[in-house]
Amino acid sequence: MSFHVIELKKGSIHIRKADYSDLKELVYILVQLIPIGYGITYGDIAKALKISPRLVGKILMENTKPIIIPCHRVIGIRSIGGYTVMGKRADGLKKKLLSLESKGDLKRFNLTGYLGIK
C-alpha cells in the first residue's frame, strides 16, 4: 500500500503515509458505491486499491455496520464468499440478502469503470 493522506490541522497541511484504518475507510467507501442488485468481487476492489483480495476480505470481516456498509455485495470469484455479522459466520444470510436485493439476477458492478480507472 503506497497511499498518502493529506490532513488539514490548525491552518496547516500535513501529509502522512496511510495506515490500516485509512485503508479500511477506503474499502468501506468503495463498498458503499455498489448499487442494490449488483455485486463485485474482492479482486475488483483489490485491483482498484492495488492491494490483495485477501486483505479486502479481512477488512470486510471487521465491518461493524453490515447493512450500512453492504459488504454482502462483495463476492468471491468462484463462490459468493463468506459473511460475518458481529463476529459470527452468517453465509446463509449473505445469500438471502443478495437474492432479495437482486431478485435472482445479480449484476456485476464495474467499479474501475465507475471510478475511471484503467
C-alpha positions in Angstrom: 0.0 0.0 0.0 1.5 3.3 -1.0 -1.2 5.8 -0.2 -0.7 9.1 1.4 -3.2 11.1 3.5 -3.5 14.9 3.4 -4.7 16.3 6.7 -5.6 19.9 7.4 -4.8 20.8 11.0 -4.9 24.3 12.5 -4.4 26.0 9.2 -1.5 23.8 8.1 -1.3 20.9 5.8 0.2 17.6 6.9 1.0 14.7 4.5 1.5 11.2 6.0 1.6 7.7 4.9 -1.8 6.0 5.1 -2.3 3.4 7.8 -4.6 0.4 8.1 -7.5 2.4 9.4 -7.2 4.7 6.3 -7.3 1.7 4.1 -10.4 0.3 5.9 -12.1 3.6 5.3 -11.3 3.5 1.6 -12.6 -0.1 1.2 -15.8 0.8 3.1 -16.4 3.9 0.9 -15.9 1.8 -2.3 -18.3 -0.9 -1.0 -21.0 1.8 -0.3 -20.8 2.7 -4.0 -22.2 -0.7 -5.0 -25.8 -0.3 -6.1 -28.6 -2.6 -4.8 -28.9 -5.6 -7.1 -25.2 -5.6 -8.0 -22.2 -7.5 -6.8 -18.4 -7.0 -7.1 -15.5 -9.3 -6.4 -12.9 -9.0 -3.7 -10.4 -8.8 -6.5 -12.2 -5.9 -8.2 -11.8 -3.8 -5.0 -8.3 -5.0 -4.5 -7.4 -4.0 -8.1 -8.8 -0.5 -7.6 -6.7 -0.1 -4.4 -3.7 -2.1 -5.6 -3.9 -4.4 -2.5 -4.6 -8.2 -2.0 -8.1 -9.6 -2.3 -7.5 -11.4 1.0 -6.8 -8.0 2.7 -10.1 -6.8 1.3 -11.8 -9.8 2.8 -10.1 -9.3 6.2 -11.2 -5.7 6.2 -14.8 -6.6 5.4 -14.8 -9.2 8.1 -14.2 -6.4 10.6 -17.2 -4.4 9.3 -19.4 -3.4 12.3 -22.1 -1.9 10.1 -23.0 -4.7 7.7 -26.2 -3.1 6.1 -24.9 0.4 6.0 -21.6 -0.8 4.6 -23.1 -3.5 2.4 -20.2 -6.0 2.4 -22.7 -8.8 1.4 -22.4 -7.4 -2.1 -18.8 -8.3 -2.3 -18.4 -11.8 -3.6 -15.7 -14.3 -4.4 -14.7 -15.1 -8.0 -15.8 -18.8 -7.6 -18.5 -18.5 -4.9 -20.3 -15.8 -3.0 -17.7 -16.0 -0.3 -18.1 -15.8 3.4 -20.1 -13.4 5.6 -19.6 -12.4 9.2 -22.0 -10.5 11.3 -21.0 -9.4 14.8 -18.1 -11.9 14.7 -20.3 -14.9 13.7 -20.5 -16.6 10.4 -23.7 -15.9 8.5 -23.1 -17.2 5.0 -26.8 -18.1 4.6 -27.8 -14.5 5.4 -25.5 -13.2 2.7 -27.1 -15.5 0.1 -30.6 -14.3 1.2 -29.7 -10.6 1.1 -28.2 -10.9 -2.4 -31.2 -12.8 -3.6 -33.6 -10.3 -2.1 -31.8 -7.3 -3.5 -31.2 -8.7 -7.0 -34.5 -10.6 -7.4 -32.4 -13.5 -8.5 -30.5 -11.6 -11.2 -27.3 -10.3 -9.6 -25.4 -8.0 -11.9 -21.7 -7.3 -11.8 -20.7 -3.7 -10.8 -17.9 -2.2 -12.8 -16.0 -0.3 -10.1 -12.9 0.6 -12.1 -15.2 1.9 -14.9 -17.2 3.9 -12.4 -14.1 5.4 -10.9 -12.4 5.9 -14.4 -9.5 3.6 -13.6 -7.9 1.8 -16.5 
